[in-house]
Structure formats: structure tokens, C-alpha cells
Amino acid sequence: MAGAQFFDITVKGRGSHAAMPQQSKDAVVIASSLVGDLQSILSRNMAPLDTCVLSVTQIRAGSAYNVVPETATLAGTVRYFRDEVRDLVEARMAALCKGKALAYDCEITFESRNIFDVLMNDNDLSEAYLQAAADIVGIENVGVSTSPATGSEDFADMLKVVPGSYITLGHSGSGALHNPAFTLGQDILPVGAAIMARIVERRLKPARG
């Protein structure tokens, strides 16, 4: 699973009456322009075979119909599979913010922080889980995916200290993750518990009398 970098960008221009925008340094226009420019990093600065996702997920500005706001903020995430890609994207984001501030004669601050590292499973423990799962649900219901997932997980930090394996269980619920319609099919809970118990049975050495 991908590592995740979270970012915050603040554009500080100059407010004005909406009827006299020539007196402003319009933070909304500047921030909106920056959203599109950030996407050019993926299409024009990264190698085509590298995977990265840059998503602006928050835009906040203004509180009145007739006022050009002084400040606008952007926030979002960068998902990556190589640290070199993360560093390149971060550097380009900082450079674009600096250039945009110069072009529009305003102040732009850029902050970025790494939240999740890239998640790497232990091969032996992954195999142990697959074998235990096959015992419980049947080999025909066990699948292996070698495709990377662009979602992120803080379990990655645990795997840097203790070997392990991150797995997924299918269930009967509906709705995508991070969606208000998401529901968990609770009939999968005893299945997951049974698989974990089976791992213990397989790997725990029997006590000697």
C-alpha cells in the first residue's frame, strides 16, 4: 500500500469589495490556478511508469457574497510507492507555490508532512495467513493480488518494527470505503477470528508433557 504525504497551502492576497476586484489580490483565483498547476507535476515531472496520486481535497475561502477574500487554503494528500517520488513531488509543490507567489505578488505558505510510510508485507507471514485462510474458507475463496493499492495504512509503521502482513477480508456490506453509505457485513467477523485462530494452531509449537 502507498505511503501518504499530507499537505496544507495558504494563499494570502488582498481582499476587496466584489464590485472592485481590481483592488484585490484575489486569493480564490490564485488558489484555483494552483490546483491545476499541481496536477502538472504528475504529468510533466514524473516518469510515466512511476505511480503517484496527488489529490487536493479541501478548498476554503471567503464568508460573504460581496467580498473578495484575503485568504484561501488548500489541503490534500500525495500517495507514493518510492521515497524518491515523494521527494520530487514535495520539491515541485514547494517550487510551484513559490513561483505562484511571485507571479501574483502575494504570500503562499506550503507545509507537507509524511503521515504513512509505504506498507510492505513479510512474504513468509503472508503465506502463513493464506494457508490458514484456505483451511477456513477453502482455497477457492482465497486470492492473492500483486498489484499495489494507492490507499494508505498506519499498519505500515508497525511493519517497519515487527514483521507482519496486512490482509483484506471480503464481506457482504455495501458502499465504498470512506463513504456515508458504507456498512460492514458483520457475518465476516467470526470468519476473520477463525482465520487468526487457525494461524495460531498452525504456527504454535505444541507443549510437551
Wavefront OBJ file of the C-alpha trace (Angstrom):
o trace
v 0.000 0.000 0.000
v 1.102 3.548 -0.724
v 2.807 5.966 1.593
v 0.911 9.191 2.241
v 2.089 12.767 2.497
v -0.452 15.348 3.733
v -0.103 18.992 2.726
v -1.520 22.416 3.594
v -1.204 25.518 1.403
v -2.243 29.010 2.475
v -2.629 31.803 -0.074
v -2.661 35.316 1.408
v -3.544 38.064 -1.042
v -5.537 41.242 -0.515
v -9.289 41.420 -0.024
v -11.650 43.902 -1.629
v -15.277 44.586 -2.408
v -16.508 42.127 -5.023
v -17.566 45.069 -7.190
v -13.969 46.355 -7.286
v -11.788 43.266 -7.783
v -9.019 45.367 -9.340
v -8.192 46.469 -5.799
v -7.642 42.897 -4.683
v -5.077 40.185 -4.987
v -7.732 37.531 -5.347
v -6.810 34.537 -3.195
v -9.613 32.459 -4.739
v -8.320 32.934 -8.287
v -4.747 32.243 -7.189
v -5.663 29.105 -5.245
v -7.846 27.806 -8.075
v -4.998 28.267 -10.522
v -2.647 26.448 -8.180
v -4.912 23.376 -8.057
v -4.461 22.824 -11.782
v -0.738 23.560 -11.683
v -0.159 20.936 -9.003
v -1.542 18.237 -11.291
v 1.105 19.090 -13.892
v 3.697 17.573 -11.533
v 2.326 14.107 -12.225
v 2.042 14.564 -15.977
v 5.239 16.501 -16.656
v 7.773 15.934 -13.863
v 7.372 12.243 -13.062
v 8.439 9.256 -15.119
v 5.381 7.683 -16.803
v 5.935 4.313 -15.112
v 6.096 5.770 -11.602
v 2.831 5.778 -9.674
v 1.707 8.783 -7.666
v -1.632 10.318 -6.742
v -1.942 13.994 -5.808
v -5.402 14.960 -4.577
v -6.494 18.407 -3.445
v -9.359 17.530 -1.095
v -10.074 20.831 0.655
v -10.563 24.416 -0.529
v -11.635 27.088 1.941
v -12.091 30.800 1.284
v -14.473 33.642 1.960
v -17.594 34.116 4.035
v -19.662 36.684 2.097
v -21.207 37.045 -1.360
v -19.836 40.532 -1.951
v -16.272 40.292 -0.599
v -13.172 39.057 -2.403
v -11.425 37.184 0.432
v -7.885 37.903 1.504
v -7.022 34.279 2.262
v -7.651 30.869 0.731
v -6.395 27.489 1.921
v -5.837 24.194 0.124
v -5.173 20.784 1.618
v -4.821 17.234 0.389
v -2.640 14.164 0.054
v 0.130 12.708 -2.056
v 0.275 8.895 -2.367
v 3.532 7.270 -3.468
v 5.439 3.974 -3.576
v 9.015 5.277 -3.681
v 10.607 7.847 -1.401
v 12.318 9.431 -4.405
v 8.912 10.122 -5.947
v 7.659 11.646 -2.694
v 10.713 13.923 -2.503
v 10.341 15.014 -6.131
v 6.665 15.863 -5.733
v 7.269 17.748 -2.498
v 10.055 19.803 -4.077
v 7.953 20.635 -7.127
v 4.965 21.624 -4.993
v 7.143 23.986 -2.990
v 8.598 25.465 -6.194
v 5.156 25.986 -7.750
v 3.932 27.745 -4.616
v 6.983 29.992 -4.616
v 6.563 30.790 -8.317
v 2.847 31.459 -7.972
v 3.509 33.857 -5.090
v 5.977 35.757 -7.256
v 3.656 35.804 -10.261
v 0.657 37.137 -8.309
v 2.607 39.288 -5.821
v 1.141 37.507 -2.797
v 2.225 35.263 0.063
v 1.908 31.491 -0.186
v 2.989 29.086 2.529
v 3.414 25.381 1.850
v 3.605 22.719 4.565
v 3.954 18.984 3.976
v 4.304 16.067 6.382
v 4.676 12.344 5.931
v 1.787 10.515 7.624
v 2.141 6.901 6.451
v 5.141 5.042 5.066
v 4.871 2.559 2.215
v 3.415 -0.717 3.517
v 5.499 -3.814 2.767
v 4.246 -7.259 3.802
v 6.501 -10.067 5.003
v 6.362 -12.865 2.411
v 6.517 -15.762 4.894
v 3.788 -14.346 7.134
v 1.617 -13.559 4.132
v 1.885 -17.186 3.072
v 1.039 -18.336 6.609
v -2.127 -16.256 6.529
v -3.129 -17.538 3.098
v -2.719 -21.135 4.220
v -4.798 -20.542 7.347
v -7.472 -18.748 5.342
v -7.628 -21.636 2.875
v -8.254 -24.025 5.790
v -11.229 -21.936 6.944
v -12.909 -20.714 3.735
v -11.435 -23.033 1.094
v -8.584 -22.391 -1.315
v -11.057 -21.341 -3.998
v -12.055 -18.352 -1.853
v -8.517 -17.120 -1.228
v -6.912 -14.694 -3.649
v -3.542 -13.020 -3.967
v -3.143 -9.586 -5.529
v 0.306 -8.391 -6.564
v -0.996 -5.014 -7.712
v -0.115 -2.137 -5.391
v -3.001 -0.277 -3.743
v -2.908 3.532 -3.586
v -4.684 3.609 -0.250
v -2.524 4.071 2.860
v -2.459 2.432 6.275
v -0.656 3.225 9.539
v -0.027 -0.506 9.960
v 2.954 0.247 7.700
v 4.710 1.834 10.681
v 4.252 -1.335 12.727
v 5.665 -3.450 9.895
v 8.880 -1.416 9.978
v 9.432 -2.661 13.550
v 7.810 -6.121 13.596
v 7.348 -8.388 10.529
v 3.722 -8.944 9.604
v 1.182 -8.988 6.818
v -1.738 -6.708 6.013
v -4.689 -8.560 4.516
v -8.263 -7.833 3.491
v -11.474 -9.774 4.098
v -14.409 -9.583 1.730
v -17.822 -9.030 3.298
v -21.472 -8.609 2.370
v -21.728 -4.898 3.180
v -22.301 -2.229 0.555
v -20.776 1.138 -0.208
v -17.170 2.121 -0.761
v -14.690 2.921 1.994
v -14.882 6.498 3.363
v -18.422 6.734 2.040
v -21.512 7.554 4.140
v -23.248 4.514 2.615
v -20.571 2.098 3.872
v -21.814 -0.718 6.095
v -19.856 -3.680 7.425
v -21.254 -7.129 6.758
v -20.826 -8.425 10.291
v -21.137 -12.056 9.250
v -17.449 -11.862 8.288
v -16.293 -11.189 11.870
v -16.307 -14.823 13.072
v -14.592 -15.852 9.830
v -11.759 -13.402 10.448
v -11.421 -14.545 14.048
v -11.351 -18.187 12.940
v -8.533 -17.485 10.476
v -6.460 -15.801 13.178
v -7.055 -18.765 15.494
v -6.027 -21.137 12.712
v -2.751 -19.269 12.270
v -2.022 -19.857 15.953
v -2.860 -23.546 15.605
v -0.573 -23.886 12.608
v 2.396 -21.970 13.990
v 2.329 -22.561 17.743
v 4.512 -25.448 18.804
v 2.601 -27.987 20.919
v 3.558 -28.147 24.587
v 5.456 -31.202 25.676
v 4.194 -33.185 28.610
l 1 2 3 4 5 6 7 8 9 10 11 12 13 14 15 16 17 18 19 20 21 22 23 24 25 26 27 28 29 30 31 32 33 34 35 36 37 38 39 40 41 42 43 44 45 46 47 48 49 50 51 52 53 54 55 56 57 58 59 60 61 62 63 64 65 66 67 68 69 70 71 72 73 74 75 76 77 78 79 80 81 82 83 84 85 86 87 88 89 90 91 92 93 94 95 96 97 98 99 100 101 102 103 104 105 106 107 108 109 110 111 112 113 114 115 116 117 118 119 120 121 122 123 124 125 126 127 128 129 130 131 132 133 134 135 136 137 138 139 140 141 142 143 144 145 146 147 148 149 150 151 152 153 154 155 156 157 158 159 160 161 162 163 164 165 166 167 168 169 170 171 172 173 174 175 176 177 178 179 180 181 182 183 184 185 186 187 188 189 190 191 192 193 194 195 196 197 198 199 200 201 202 203 204 205 206 207 208 209
